[in-house]
Amino acid sequence: MKLSKWLRPGMLIKRWILLLMLGLVMTSLGLAMGLAWVYRNYDFPHRVSGLVQAVTLQFIPHPYREMLMLTVGGLLVAVGFIQLSRSLLAPFLEHRGDGQGLAEIIHAHRFGPAEPELRVVAIGGGTGLSTLLRGLKAHDVAITAIVTTGDDGGSSGRLRHEFNIPPPGDIRNCLVALADAEPLMSDLFQFRFPEVGSPLDGHSFGNLFITAMTQVTGSFERAVAESSRVLAVRGQVMPSTLENITVCAEMANGEVVRGESRITQYRGRIRRIFLDPERPEAYDPAIIAILSADLIVLGPGSLYTSVIPNVLVNGIAHAIRFSRAVKVYVCNVTTQRGETDGFRAVDHVRALYDHVGGLLVDYVLVNDNFEPGRRLDPALGVIPVSLDGIDQLRGLAHVVLRDVVCAEQPMRHDPVKLSRALIELAREARSVSRAADDREPITPSGRPVESVGVAVATDARRRVPRQWQ
């Protein structure tokens, strides 16, 4: 245990130790006064007087007698306090399994990770991003979530149009996913008012809270920051842009559909996605976070309405390319009805690269466990994302195959599996980057990367094929 961590102001430890010591001292003084009164006013039988003198250390002169008692007593209190704490907390420390001591855990809880292993930036929106954040929260990483602001449906869409603010829905989901508050507070933020003919019908309490906080503080970013404090969020959540954008889609038949909610309802094949205004300015802290990151994750989530809108914001794609971080695109485990019907993994990457005009990521993480997907109800209209044609990514990205699907919900990623795979990948990639760029990537154990799940490992910095430009 590091003494400096225990003594840091704000740990909320020293005050309680002092209170405990004060209680022990007062109790000891009371006991000593009582024993002194007995010793002075009661005549002990001759046969036990020698024992009483030995127990009360009468054979040691003052002040050494008192110094010895204080030293031994202080050591006993310290050892007893430490061992009692370890015994009480042992089940929780063992469950964490990360080797951190009690001081480190309390320090991280009060002030956040002092020296996080990785600075992770997760870019996306919707359920996919919040799933990823729930998994990352359990690791010693500094997390920044950059969220799309194109939602125009439901509660978020209504508040967006009525109060002229960015839609709060995806921001709210990410805040709750990273929250360290009491479960009741998280449930409160996710509470949605029932349809009973009230103006509150369908509104989420968290959306209303962020909207009200925007009015009180005068800015949406301040509202998100204050909401983060209320939920004791472990990390940062920020929009990719503060501009009021509309996500638009040009369909295969040439028709233009405006609005994120209308795009999936149209159920047509999407040719391209664009924003209105076309090049909204990025939120400056988001650019700084990307440039400072060790690991940048795009997805999982709706490809056309959650992931791609973020990289179309002016400066985001350029910052990702310029960043020295490990860059990973997490492919969805199933197709999405109305957006990516029939898409293979290679089609997801091709669509992403088409919209940013070239290479963007170093790795593509794809699920290779199709067993849960066989239980999907055909009526849902979705199928597991296929690996067919995966070799077409040769020279464009390293493809990493891992089991990242949730066994209970085959349409979603498992947050624990996904976060573990990404952090292991980042560690491997950082080790590989120290080797010569032109050699076959080798893991720290000396094994080829393919043996740990990389199906295609080639130089991702080559020029994009002409047909993709």
Wavefront OBJ file of the C-alpha trace (Angstrom):
o trace
v 0.000 0.000 0.000
v 1.357 3.448 -0.898
v 1.288 5.863 2.042
v 1.042 8.858 -0.292
v -2.273 7.579 -1.654
v -3.730 7.070 1.844
v -2.668 10.592 2.899
v -3.914 12.421 -0.212
v -6.622 15.024 0.613
v -10.045 13.911 -0.540
v -9.566 10.175 0.041
v -12.068 10.407 2.944
v -9.938 7.981 4.958
v -7.831 10.033 7.401
v -10.841 11.622 9.143
v -12.345 8.255 10.002
v -9.031 6.810 11.159
v -8.582 9.841 13.436
v -12.118 9.419 14.738
v -11.442 5.741 15.416
v -8.183 6.593 17.205
v -9.919 9.255 19.289
v -12.551 6.730 20.314
v -9.882 4.177 21.270
v -7.931 6.782 23.269
v -11.033 7.940 25.169
v -12.033 4.338 25.864
v -8.500 3.511 27.017
v -8.375 6.572 29.295
v -11.684 5.622 30.835
v -10.475 2.075 31.424
v -7.162 3.343 32.850
v -8.947 5.698 35.243
v -11.120 2.880 36.446
v -8.174 0.543 36.971
v -6.197 3.279 38.760
v -9.098 3.857 41.141
v -9.328 0.126 41.863
v -5.550 -0.127 42.343
v -5.504 2.755 44.816
v -8.601 1.882 46.793
v -8.568 -1.907 46.900
v -6.100 -4.031 48.813
v -5.153 -7.078 46.763
v -4.427 -10.339 48.612
v -0.742 -10.987 49.137
v -0.761 -14.045 46.892
v -1.876 -12.013 43.809
v -0.179 -8.676 44.525
v 2.976 -9.793 42.709
v 0.943 -10.718 39.641
v -0.828 -7.338 39.690
v 2.482 -5.497 39.872
v 3.849 -7.533 36.942
v 0.755 -6.946 34.800
v 0.847 -3.190 35.493
v 4.583 -3.081 34.678
v 5.551 -1.718 38.101
v 9.076 -3.062 37.565
v 9.645 -0.570 34.654
v 10.346 3.031 35.646
v 8.477 6.057 34.304
v 8.263 7.239 31.507
v 9.454 4.049 29.779
v 6.450 2.184 31.065
v 4.060 4.527 29.216
v 6.197 4.583 26.045
v 6.192 0.789 25.865
v 2.410 0.596 26.297
v 1.822 3.276 23.634
v 4.129 1.563 21.136
v 2.684 -1.914 21.611
v -0.880 -0.586 21.656
v -0.367 1.450 18.486
v 1.079 -1.547 16.645
v -1.798 -3.771 17.745
v -4.382 -1.208 16.606
v -2.688 -0.761 13.202
v -2.289 -4.500 12.544
v -5.803 -5.244 13.733
v -7.315 -2.471 11.568
v -5.434 -3.570 8.426
v -6.202 -7.260 8.857
v -9.862 -6.609 9.652
v -10.177 -4.459 6.517
v -8.560 -7.140 4.386
v -10.787 -9.841 5.802
v -13.950 -7.833 5.191
v -12.956 -6.747 1.668
v -11.196 -9.914 0.506
v -14.236 -11.261 -1.442
v -14.561 -7.986 -3.369
v -10.833 -7.627 -4.066
v -10.594 -11.215 -5.293
v -13.641 -10.701 -7.523
v -11.940 -7.774 -9.273
v -8.984 -9.947 -10.212
v -6.829 -7.020 -11.399
v -4.193 -7.225 -8.649
v -4.853 -3.718 -7.331
v -4.476 -3.006 -3.627
v -7.074 -1.367 -1.425
v -5.365 2.039 -1.553
v -5.234 1.961 -5.355
v -8.904 0.991 -5.639
v -10.074 3.767 -3.293
v -7.769 6.274 -4.994
v -9.143 5.380 -8.427
v -12.723 5.587 -7.133
v -12.195 9.092 -5.680
v -10.027 10.647 -8.371
v -10.207 8.306 -11.387
v -7.280 6.251 -12.694
v -4.099 8.177 -11.892
v -2.112 6.436 -14.609
v -4.553 4.509 -16.822
v -3.148 1.748 -18.943
v -4.903 3.115 -22.026
v -6.730 6.270 -23.078
v -9.707 4.896 -25.010
v -11.947 6.933 -27.307
v -15.167 5.186 -28.345
v -17.056 6.731 -31.276
v -20.622 5.847 -32.182
v -24.070 6.018 -30.709
v -27.160 4.054 -29.786
v -27.204 0.773 -27.881
v -23.928 -0.469 -29.356
v -21.817 2.306 -27.868
v -23.375 2.010 -24.400
v -22.753 -1.764 -24.494
v -19.065 -1.157 -25.195
v -18.810 1.451 -22.418
v -20.274 -0.895 -19.816
v -17.498 -3.360 -20.574
v -14.677 -0.801 -20.683
v -15.737 0.671 -17.340
v -14.462 -2.452 -15.556
v -10.884 -1.920 -16.814
v -8.139 0.487 -15.802
v -8.611 2.792 -18.776
v -9.538 6.435 -19.244
v -12.709 6.502 -21.341
v -14.043 9.186 -23.656
v -17.273 8.536 -25.542
v -17.910 10.663 -28.648
v -21.571 10.455 -29.550
v -23.504 11.231 -32.697
v -26.076 14.033 -32.505
v -28.292 13.129 -35.439
v -31.153 11.443 -33.570
v -34.484 12.997 -34.542
v -36.977 10.432 -33.284
v -38.844 9.803 -30.042
v -38.170 11.840 -26.928
v -34.791 13.105 -28.169
v -36.231 14.337 -31.438
v -39.070 16.210 -29.735
v -36.749 17.933 -27.271
v -34.307 18.732 -30.049
v -36.916 20.545 -32.114
v -38.682 22.241 -29.182
v -35.569 23.545 -27.404
v -33.066 23.703 -30.289
v -30.487 21.542 -28.509
v -28.549 18.453 -29.608
v -30.587 15.277 -29.022
v -29.847 14.043 -25.486
v -30.876 10.371 -25.885
v -27.572 8.769 -26.909
v -25.688 11.027 -24.491
v -27.995 9.833 -21.698
v -27.440 6.164 -22.529
v -23.666 6.625 -22.417
v -23.815 8.511 -19.117
v -25.841 5.713 -17.546
v -23.502 3.072 -18.988
v -20.510 4.788 -17.350
v -22.335 5.723 -14.145
v -20.968 4.769 -10.753
v -24.053 6.077 -8.933
v -26.620 4.076 -7.031
v -28.681 1.759 -9.296
v -31.793 3.731 -8.381
v -30.311 6.900 -9.888
v -29.439 5.070 -13.125
v -32.948 3.599 -13.267
v -34.346 7.094 -12.740
v -32.399 8.508 -15.685
v -33.647 5.666 -17.910
v -37.276 5.944 -16.730
v -39.671 6.646 -19.584
v -43.097 8.159 -18.963
v -45.956 5.950 -20.196
v -48.364 6.933 -22.955
v -51.311 8.325 -20.985
v -52.241 11.411 -23.001
v -49.829 13.698 -21.144
v -47.280 16.129 -22.637
v -44.671 13.876 -20.984
v -45.759 10.842 -22.994
v -42.736 8.855 -24.153
v -40.188 11.220 -22.658
v -37.221 9.805 -20.758
v -36.538 11.444 -17.408
v -32.834 11.603 -18.258
v -33.587 13.487 -21.472
v -35.717 15.973 -19.545
v -33.017 16.335 -16.899
v -30.309 17.129 -19.483
v -32.659 19.557 -21.237
v -33.456 21.337 -17.978
v -29.769 21.421 -17.073
v -29.069 23.023 -20.467
v -31.525 25.804 -19.646
v -30.035 26.295 -16.179
v -26.366 26.275 -17.193
v -26.839 27.983 -20.539
v -24.980 25.406 -22.627
v -25.407 21.790 -23.642
v -21.808 20.855 -22.860
v -22.123 22.229 -19.309
v -25.355 20.282 -18.930
v -23.618 17.041 -19.912
v -20.740 17.764 -17.524
v -23.079 18.458 -14.596
v -25.144 15.370 -15.399
v -21.914 13.375 -15.344
v -21.271 14.626 -11.814
v -24.758 13.627 -10.685
v -24.242 10.081 -11.994
v -20.588 9.869 -10.863
v -19.589 8.951 -14.416
v -16.271 7.143 -14.878
v -15.045 8.881 -17.984
v -16.198 11.615 -20.335
v -19.161 11.772 -22.683
v -19.286 14.433 -25.382
v -21.021 15.099 -28.713
v -19.075 14.960 -31.966
v -20.531 18.349 -32.884
v -22.739 20.945 -31.225
v -24.367 21.968 -34.502
v -27.968 21.040 -35.218
v -27.393 18.379 -37.878
v -29.761 16.224 -39.883
v -28.647 12.810 -41.108
v -29.689 12.299 -44.738
v -29.503 9.251 -46.983
v -29.388 8.993 -50.749
v -31.044 5.714 -51.590
v -30.172 3.371 -54.442
v -33.192 4.641 -56.415
v -31.938 8.241 -56.148
v -34.460 9.367 -53.541
v -33.149 11.411 -50.582
v -34.492 10.557 -47.127
v -33.979 13.136 -44.388
v -33.844 12.196 -40.718
v -32.222 9.291 -38.887
v -35.547 7.779 -37.839
v -36.941 7.882 -41.386
v -33.890 6.215 -42.932
v -34.408 2.877 -41.198
v -38.166 3.051 -41.784
v -37.679 3.539 -45.529
v -36.269 0.006 -45.842
v -34.374 0.730 -49.038
v -30.781 0.169 -50.019
v -28.603 3.099 -48.969
v -26.145 4.492 -51.522
v -24.575 7.105 -49.244
v -25.086 9.083 -46.062
v -24.523 12.830 -45.776
v -25.186 15.545 -43.212
v -27.119 18.781 -43.383
v -25.205 21.066 -42.966
v -22.724 19.034 -44.973
v -19.530 19.751 -42.974
v -20.494 20.682 -39.399
v -17.620 21.760 -37.191
v -16.372 19.202 -34.710
v -16.541 19.771 -30.970
v -12.978 20.807 -30.074
v -12.624 18.583 -26.951
v -13.570 15.594 -29.137
v -10.689 16.341 -31.515
v -8.287 16.700 -28.581
v -9.461 13.380 -27.115
v -8.907 11.587 -30.442
v -5.412 13.015 -30.869
v -4.507 12.032 -27.287
v -5.910 8.493 -27.451
v -4.076 5.185 -27.257
v -7.051 3.242 -28.640
v -9.824 4.543 -30.904
v -12.895 2.341 -31.360
v -15.558 2.942 -34.005
v -18.758 1.042 -33.288
v -20.465 -1.180 -32.615
v -23.775 0.329 -33.585
v -25.882 1.288 -36.567
v -23.408 1.689 -39.409
v -25.223 4.399 -41.372
v -26.961 6.303 -38.573
v -24.546 6.010 -35.612
v -20.988 5.368 -36.812
v -20.672 7.067 -40.202
v -22.371 10.384 -39.177
v -19.607 10.925 -36.618
v -16.775 10.589 -39.141
v -18.565 12.945 -41.551
v -18.227 15.762 -39.012
v -15.500 18.120 -40.222
v -12.173 17.180 -38.629
v -13.121 13.868 -36.999
v -11.863 11.525 -39.747
v -8.732 13.630 -40.235
v -7.979 13.524 -36.491
v -8.447 9.732 -36.453
v -5.992 9.317 -39.334
v -3.491 11.693 -37.731
v -3.722 10.077 -34.281
v -1.040 7.554 -33.336
v -3.611 5.427 -31.521
v -4.554 1.863 -32.382
v -7.710 2.254 -34.495
v -10.354 -0.474 -34.515
v -13.697 -0.780 -36.257
v -16.031 -3.157 -34.398
v -18.332 -4.826 -36.894
v -21.885 -5.584 -35.786
v -22.680 -9.206 -34.958
v -25.859 -9.177 -37.067
v -27.243 -7.219 -39.968
v -29.632 -4.374 -39.192
v -33.028 -4.291 -40.778
v -33.499 -1.233 -42.968
v -29.777 -0.335 -42.958
v -27.429 -3.234 -43.622
v -29.678 -6.031 -44.881
v -27.477 -8.803 -46.299
v -24.228 -6.999 -45.450
v -21.059 -9.040 -44.899
v -18.200 -7.797 -42.727
v -16.357 -6.610 -45.814
v -19.417 -4.593 -46.891
v -19.429 -2.748 -43.537
v -15.791 -1.748 -43.951
v -16.262 -0.833 -47.605
v -19.165 1.492 -46.716
v -17.102 3.156 -43.984
v -14.119 3.699 -46.290
v -16.325 4.944 -49.116
v -17.684 7.721 -46.901
v -14.320 8.913 -45.576
v -12.524 8.588 -48.897
v -9.868 6.080 -47.937
v -8.321 4.081 -45.125
v -9.323 4.893 -41.584
v -8.674 1.982 -39.200
v -5.859 -0.459 -38.533
v -8.004 -3.368 -37.363
v -11.494 -4.726 -37.956
v -12.883 -6.804 -35.078
v -15.412 -9.376 -36.317
v -17.389 -11.952 -34.375
v -16.647 -15.564 -35.320
v -19.074 -17.338 -32.992
v -22.215 -18.023 -35.045
v -23.818 -20.519 -32.675
v -26.052 -17.972 -30.816
v -27.109 -16.481 -34.167
v -28.717 -19.751 -35.190
v -31.388 -19.153 -32.559
v -32.487 -15.856 -34.104
v -36.150 -15.677 -35.038
v -36.429 -15.374 -38.855
v -39.287 -12.909 -38.289
v -36.731 -10.376 -37.008
v -35.284 -10.102 -40.492
v -31.661 -10.162 -39.362
v -28.856 -12.691 -39.795
v -25.316 -12.972 -38.398
v -22.774 -10.884 -40.295
v -20.981 -13.216 -42.707
v -17.216 -13.595 -43.116
v -17.558 -14.304 -46.828
v -15.098 -12.294 -48.890
v -13.077 -11.274 -45.856
v -9.862 -11.696 -47.841
v -10.866 -8.611 -49.840
v -9.661 -6.564 -46.875
v -6.067 -7.658 -47.476
v -3.924 -4.570 -47.515
v -6.680 -2.421 -46.012
v -6.893 -3.566 -42.392
v -5.911 -6.394 -40.076
v -8.992 -8.562 -39.503
v -9.325 -9.923 -35.977
v -11.743 -12.801 -35.430
v -13.006 -13.231 -31.875
v -16.042 -14.530 -30.008
v -17.679 -11.261 -28.918
v -21.387 -12.088 -29.231
v -23.752 -12.180 -26.260
v -25.029 -15.735 -25.808
v -28.347 -14.559 -24.316
v -28.955 -11.761 -26.864
v -27.472 -12.906 -30.194
v -28.164 -9.520 -31.820
v -25.779 -7.731 -29.431
v -22.166 -7.812 -28.345
v -21.203 -9.119 -24.944
v -19.696 -6.112 -23.095
v -17.196 -8.240 -21.148
v -15.988 -10.204 -24.196
v -15.838 -7.100 -26.380
v -13.921 -4.899 -23.951
v -11.454 -7.694 -23.164
v -10.838 -8.367 -26.869
v -10.233 -4.678 -27.597
v -7.813 -4.164 -24.727
v -5.892 -7.337 -25.602
v -5.764 -6.183 -29.209
v -4.465 -2.749 -28.169
v -1.747 -4.334 -26.035
v -0.726 -6.641 -28.879
v -0.750 -3.859 -31.440
v 1.390 -1.582 -29.272
v 3.932 -4.374 -28.922
v 3.810 -5.138 -32.636
v 4.366 -1.459 -33.491
v 7.817 -1.690 -31.974
v 8.779 -4.320 -34.553
v 9.751 -3.494 -38.125
v 6.740 -2.323 -40.115
v 7.469 -4.587 -43.087
v 7.725 -7.823 -41.099
v 4.880 -10.169 -40.253
v 3.400 -8.970 -36.927
v 4.565 -11.043 -33.968
v 2.985 -11.185 -30.520
v 5.082 -10.737 -27.357
v 5.064 -14.527 -26.954
v 6.711 -14.917 -30.361
v 3.677 -16.444 -32.065
v 2.311 -15.085 -35.357
v -0.695 -12.816 -34.869
v -2.909 -15.244 -36.845
v -2.565 -17.771 -34.040
v -4.335 -15.421 -31.666
v -7.165 -14.516 -33.977
v -5.884 -12.230 -36.737
v -7.081 -13.683 -40.008
v -5.482 -11.163 -42.328
v -2.369 -9.225 -41.292
v -0.871 -7.044 -43.995
v 0.364 -3.490 -44.306
v -2.740 -1.315 -43.821
v -1.051 1.812 -45.080
v -1.092 0.863 -48.757
v -3.082 2.887 -51.213
v -6.823 2.210 -51.402
v -7.854 0.257 -54.516
v -9.048 2.572 -57.275
v -12.591 1.209 -57.237
v -12.933 2.290 -53.579
v -11.719 5.869 -54.098
l 1 2 3 4 5 6 7 8 9 10 11 12 13 14 15 16 17 18 19 20 21 22 23 24 25 26 27 28 29 30 31 32 33 34 35 36 37 38 39 40 41 42 43 44 45 46 47 48 49 50 51 52 53 54 55 56 57 58 59 60 61 62 63 64 65 66 67 68 69 70 71 72 73 74 75 76 77 78 79 80 81 82 83 84 85 86 87 88 89 90 91 92 93 94 95 96 97 98 99 100 101 102 103 104 105 106 107 108 109 110 111 112 113 114 115 116 117 118 119 120 121 122 123 124 125 126 127 128 129 130 131 132 133 134 135 136 137 138 139 140 141 142 143 144 145 146 147 148 149 150 151 152 153 154 155 156 157 158 159 160 161 162 163 164 165 166 167 168 169 170 171 172 173 174 175 176 177 178 179 180 181 182 183 184 185 186 187 188 189 190 191 192 193 194 195 196 197 198 199 200 201 202 203 204 205 206 207 208 209 210 211 212 213 214 215 216 217 218 219 220 221 222 223 224 225 226 227 228 229 230 231 232 233 234 235 236 237 238 239 240 241 242 243 244 245 246 247 248 249 250 251 252 253 254 255 256 257 258 259 260 261 262 263 264 265 266 267 268 269 270 271 272 273 274 275 276 277 278 279 280 281 282 283 284 285 286 287 288 289 290 291 292 293 294 295 296 297 298 299 300 301 302 303 304 305 306 307 308 309 310 311 312 313 314 315 316 317 318 319 320 321 322 323 324 325 326 327 328 329 330 331 332 333 334 335 336 337 338 339 340 341 342 343 344 345 346 347 348 349 350 351 352 353 354 355 356 357 358 359 360 361 362 363 364 365 366 367 368 369 370 371 372 373 374 375 376 377 378 379 380 381 382 383 384 385 386 387 388 389 390 391 392 393 394 395 396 397 398 399 400 401 402 403 404 405 406 407 408 409 410 411 412 413 414 415 416 417 418 419 420 421 422 423 424 425 426 427 428 429 430 431 432 433 434 435 436 437 438 439 440 441 442 443 444 445 446 447 448 449 450 451 452 453 454 455 456 457 458 459 460 461 462 463 464 465 466 467 468 469
